[in-house]
């Protein structure tokens, strides 16, 4: 596991913290997610997309707007195989709605990936 990039954004008082992580072995995936979740244990949602050996996994963590799938599609569109894009959301008190949530996760994920290039 190697953190390639980190990015923080704010959307209507909600804070989003993203990591782009290189996954070297499939066995590292669960531990990497656990470590990120432990670091962000007060986050309301932790969503991610994983693109590893052409296999895909995503998790929305109960969040609206399908953010896990959005993060996965960012990895696929950039051809970032063997990567995990994970984002923690700290709810700021203002509901964003499904499209607003999706847009916020997308923007944070894209900025994190671009920060790596």
C-alpha positions as CSV (number, residue, x, y, z in Angstrom):
1,X,0.0,0.0,0.0
2,X,1.3,3.4,-0.9
3,X,-0.6,6.7,-0.6
4,X,0.0,8.6,-3.9
5,X,-2.2,11.6,-3.3
6,X,-4.4,13.3,-0.7
7,X,-7.0,16.0,-1.2
8,X,-9.5,17.8,1.0
9,X,-12.5,19.8,-0.2
10,X,-15.5,21.5,1.4
11,X,-19.0,21.6,-0.1
12,X,-21.7,23.5,1.8
13,X,-20.0,22.9,5.1
14,X,-19.4,19.1,4.5
15,X,-15.8,18.1,4.4
16,X,-14.4,15.5,2.0
17,X,-11.0,13.9,2.5
18,X,-9.7,11.7,-0.3
19,X,-6.7,9.4,-0.8
20,X,-5.5,7.7,-4.0
21,X,-3.7,4.6,-2.9
22,X,-1.6,2.1,-5.0
23,X,-2.6,-1.5,-4.1
24,X,0.3,-3.9,-4.6
25,X,-1.5,-7.1,-3.4
26,X,-5.1,-8.0,-3.1
27,X,-4.5,-9.0,0.5
28,X,-3.7,-5.4,1.3
29,X,-7.1,-4.0,0.3
30,X,-9.1,-4.8,3.5
31,X,-6.2,-3.6,5.8
32,X,-5.9,-0.3,3.8
33,X,-9.6,0.4,4.1
34,X,-9.5,-0.4,7.8
35,X,-6.5,2.0,8.3
36,X,-8.3,4.8,6.4
37,X,-11.5,4.2,8.4
38,X,-9.7,4.2,11.7
39,X,-8.1,7.6,10.7
40,X,-11.5,9.0,9.8
41,X,-13.6,7.2,12.5
42,X,-15.8,10.3,13.0
43,X,-16.7,10.5,9.3
44,X,-20.3,10.0,8.5
45,X,-19.6,8.1,5.3
46,X,-16.5,6.4,3.8
47,X,-17.0,5.5,0.2
48,X,-14.5,4.0,-2.2
49,X,-13.8,2.5,-5.6
50,X,-11.2,-0.2,-6.3
51,X,-9.9,-1.1,-9.7
52,X,-7.5,-4.1,-9.2
53,X,-6.4,-6.6,-11.9
54,X,-9.3,-5.4,-14.1
55,X,-11.8,-6.3,-11.2
56,X,-14.0,-3.7,-9.8
57,X,-15.4,-3.1,-6.3
58,X,-17.2,-0.1,-4.8
59,X,-18.9,0.9,-1.6
60,X,-21.5,3.7,-1.1
61,X,-21.6,3.3,2.7
62,X,-25.3,4.3,2.8
63,X,-24.6,7.6,1.0
64,X,-27.0,8.8,-1.7
65,X,-25.9,9.5,-5.2
66,X,-23.8,6.3,-5.8
67,X,-20.4,7.9,-4.8
68,X,-18.6,4.6,-4.7
69,X,-19.5,3.9,-8.3
70,X,-18.5,7.4,-9.2
71,X,-15.1,6.9,-7.6
72,X,-14.6,3.6,-9.4
73,X,-15.5,5.2,-12.7
74,X,-12.8,7.9,-12.2
75,X,-10.2,5.1,-11.7
76,X,-11.4,3.3,-14.8
77,X,-11.5,6.4,-17.0
78,X,-7.9,7.2,-16.0
79,X,-6.9,3.5,-16.4
80,X,-5.6,3.4,-12.8
81,X,-5.6,-0.4,-12.3
82,X,-4.3,-1.5,-8.9
83,X,-5.6,1.6,-7.2
84,X,-8.1,2.5,-4.5
85,X,-9.8,5.9,-4.4
86,X,-11.4,6.4,-1.0
87,X,-13.2,9.4,0.3
88,X,-14.5,10.3,3.8
89,X,-17.4,12.7,4.2
90,X,-18.0,14.7,7.4
91,X,-21.5,16.0,7.2
92,X,-21.7,19.7,7.6
93,X,-25.4,20.0,8.4
94,X,-26.7,20.9,4.9
95,X,-28.2,18.2,2.8
96,X,-26.7,18.1,-0.7
97,X,-29.2,15.7,-2.3
98,X,-28.2,12.8,-4.5
99,X,-26.8,14.8,-7.4
100,X,-25.0,17.2,-5.0
101,X,-23.4,14.3,-3.1
102,X,-22.4,12.6,-6.4
103,X,-20.9,15.9,-7.7
104,X,-19.0,16.5,-4.4
105,X,-17.5,13.0,-4.4
106,X,-16.6,13.3,-8.1
107,X,-14.9,16.6,-7.7
108,X,-12.9,15.5,-4.7
109,X,-11.9,12.2,-6.4
110,X,-10.9,13.9,-9.6
111,X,-8.8,16.5,-7.7
112,X,-7.1,13.8,-5.8
113,X,-6.2,11.8,-8.9
114,X,-5.0,15.0,-10.7
115,X,-2.9,15.9,-7.7
116,X,-1.0,12.6,-8.4
117,X,-0.2,13.4,-12.0
